[in-house]
């Protein structure tokens, strides 16, 4: 992961945790309680629990990104 990717991901996760989600690309993953946030070629998988956001994983997008959710 490049330094630029790292900075960008930290910025996006910070927005997510502050609930500043108006400009973020968030979609619910079908047949699960998880949501995904797209950040370039990365996907941030998370869920909400008692009004708290739990980040489950940050992965490069590929054919295995959404398996085993």
VENSUL-V295651 format. One record per backbone hydrogen bond with DSSP energy under -1.0 kcal/mol. CO is the residue of the C=O (numbers start at 0). NH is the residue of the N-H. If there is no record, write none. Layout:
co=[CO	CO]
nh=[NH	NH]
//
This chain:
co=[1	2	3	4	5	6	7	8	9	10	11	12	13	14	15	18	20	23	24	26	28	33	34	35	36	38	40	41	42	43	44	44	45	46	48	51	53	56	58	61]
nh=[5	6	7	8	9	10	11	12	13	14	15	16	17	19	18	20	23	25	37	35	31	28	45	26	43	41	60	38	58	36	55	56	34	53	51	48	46	44	42	64]
//
